[in-house]
Amino acid sequence: MPIEAVRWINSRKDVYIDRIVDRSGNVRFAIRNKFGECFTKDGVFCYEQYGPENYPEYLESWRWTDFDDACAALLKAESMMDCTIQ
C-alpha cells in the first residue's frame, strides 16, 4: 500500500498545507492555520464558506493547483501569523 502525503506542516505547526481532492477528482492544495481558517489567494485568512452555486469561484480563490505556488503562499501566510500571534 503506497503512502500518500496529505499535510505539510511548518516548523511552528501553526500554518499548514492540506492536499485536497476536489469534486472532479483534481488534486488541489489548501493553506490553513491552527484556528481552522483557510488562506485565500487574496492573502487573508477566513473561515471557508461555499455552496454549490459558488463552488468554481471558491476553488479559484481558496485552492492552489501547483504545490510550489502553495508553498510560496504558505510562506506569506506564515509571515501574517507572525504579525497576529504575540
N, C-alpha and C positions, 0 to 999 in steps of 0.2 A: 504494500500500500504506500504510494508516494505521499510525502508530507508537503503541504502547500501553505506558504506563509499567508496569514490574513491580517496581521497587525505589525506595524513597525513603530517602536516607541522611542522617544528622545531620552536622553540620559536622566533627565529630572522626572520623567514619566508624567508630565502634565499636559503634553500635546502628543498626538499620535496619528498615524495614517492607518486607516482600515481599508482592506481590499473588499470591494463590494461587487456583486454581480447584479446588474440591473434586470429589469423585466424582460429585456430582449436577449439576455444571456451574455451581454458585453461586460468585460471587467472594467471597473472604474475605481477611483480612489477617493476616499473621504478623509478630511482632516478634522479631528475632533479634539476637544480639551477635556480635562478631568471633571468639568462641570456639566458635561453632556451636550455642550454646544458644538455646532459644526461651523467650520471656517468657510466663508464664501469666496468666490473669485473677486468680489468687490473689496475683500480684505477686512471683513468683520466677522465676529463670532455671533451666531444666532441659533436659537432653537430651530430645528428642522420642521418645516411645515410644507406639506404638499398634498395634493389630491389628484384624482385622475385628470382633472381639467388643466392643471398646470405642470404635469409631470415632465414633459420635454424641456420646459423652461427651467424647472427645478434642477434637472440633470445638468443643464448647461451652466447654471450658476453655482452649483454646490458640489460638483464632482469633476475630477480630473481623469482624463483618459490616458495620460502619459505619466508614468511613475516619476521620471525626472522632474517634470513640472510640479507634481505633487510634493516632491522633496523640497523644491525651491519655495513653494508656498508654505510648507511646514516651517522652514527657517524664518519666514516672515511672521508666521503665527506665533512662533516661539518668542520673537522679539516683542510682539504685542503682549504676550503673557508676562514678560519681564516688567512691562510698564504697569500692569494691573495687580501683580502679586508682590506684596512687600513683606 
